[in-house]
């Protein structure tokens, strides 16, 4: 099967909490910045804060790699958790 890659930036959610969401979805932390699950692996990258005027919001880049089905499954699990009011 071909390996697929997807990435996105998530604002207003700390890296540690995003890692916990991935573990909750059946993943296993293999490093501080990497979680692996069935059909997927995720690398978490702490980015520079997003700034809008004097407002500063933390952001994390999540880089997913795996089978299309594996990525679809993890993204479906994360989707409701990544919805933020006002974001």
Backbone torsions as a table, in degrees:
resi	resn	phi	psi	omega
1	UNK	NA	145.6	179.5
2	UNK	-75.0	145.4	176.5
3	UNK	-87.9	132.8	178.1
4	UNK	-108.6	154.0	177.3
5	UNK	-131.4	138.6	176.3
6	UNK	-142.1	150.4	179.3
7	UNK	-147.2	153.1	174.8
8	UNK	-159.8	157.4	175.4
9	UNK	-99.0	139.3	179.6
10	UNK	-121.0	125.0	-179.6
11	UNK	-106.1	147.5	174.2
12	UNK	77.7	16.9	-179.6
13	UNK	-135.3	122.0	-178.5
14	UNK	-69.4	151.7	-178.8
15	UNK	-54.6	-44.5	-176.7
16	UNK	-60.5	-35.9	-178.8
17	UNK	-74.6	-38.6	176.0
18	UNK	-61.9	-40.1	176.0
19	UNK	-61.3	-41.4	178.3
20	UNK	-63.5	-39.0	177.0
21	UNK	-61.1	-40.1	178.8
22	UNK	-66.9	-38.9	177.4
23	UNK	-67.0	-41.7	177.4
24	UNK	-59.0	-29.3	-179.4
25	UNK	-82.3	6.6	178.2
26	UNK	104.8	5.0	179.2
27	UNK	-81.8	168.8	178.4
28	UNK	-129.8	125.7	179.1
29	UNK	-69.5	123.7	177.9
30	UNK	-110.1	-9.5	174.9
31	UNK	-163.6	170.4	179.4
32	UNK	-59.1	-29.8	-175.2
33	UNK	-113.8	11.0	-176.1
34	UNK	-138.1	133.9	176.3
35	UNK	-130.8	137.4	179.3
36	UNK	-121.5	138.8	178.1
37	UNK	-135.6	-176.7	-179.2
38	UNK	-67.6	107.9	177.6
39	UNK	85.4	5.9	-178.8
40	UNK	-154.0	157.4	168.5
41	UNK	-139.9	150.9	-177.6
42	UNK	-130.6	136.8	173.0
43	UNK	-114.8	130.4	-179.1
44	UNK	-108.1	129.6	-178.1
45	UNK	-123.7	119.3	175.9
46	UNK	-73.0	123.0	-179.9
47	UNK	-100.5	165.5	173.6
48	UNK	-62.6	145.2	-179.7
49	UNK	-54.7	142.6	173.6
50	UNK	-80.1	130.4	-177.5
51	UNK	-119.0	135.3	175.1
52	UNK	-135.0	98.3	-173.7
53	UNK	64.6	-126.0	179.7
54	UNK	-89.7	-3.8	179.5
55	UNK	-83.0	134.5	179.1
56	UNK	-128.5	128.3	-177.5
57	UNK	-128.7	130.7	177.9
58	UNK	-66.6	152.1	177.5
59	UNK	-146.4	149.6	-178.5
60	UNK	-130.2	139.1	173.5
61	UNK	-98.5	129.3	175.8
62	UNK	-109.5	121.8	179.7
63	UNK	-110.4	113.7	-177.5
64	UNK	-103.4	143.0	176.2
65	UNK	-141.9	140.0	178.4
66	UNK	159.7	-161.6	176.9
67	UNK	-75.5	157.0	178.1
68	UNK	-58.2	-42.2	179.9
69	UNK	-65.6	-40.8	178.9
70	UNK	-63.9	-42.6	179.1
71	UNK	-68.3	-39.7	176.7
72	UNK	-59.8	-42.4	-177.9
73	UNK	-65.8	-46.0	-178.2
74	UNK	-69.6	-37.3	177.6
75	UNK	-66.0	-36.6	177.3
76	UNK	-65.3	-37.3	178.2
77	UNK	-68.1	-39.9	-176.7
78	UNK	-76.9	-29.8	-172.1
79	UNK	-48.4	-52.3	-178.0
80	UNK	-68.2	-25.1	-179.5
81	UNK	-78.6	-23.4	-176.7
82	UNK	-92.0	-3.8	176.4
83	UNK	-76.4	123.8	-179.1
84	UNK	-123.6	137.1	177.4
85	UNK	-60.3	132.2	178.3
86	UNK	77.8	-0.6	-176.7
87	UNK	-110.3	NA	NA
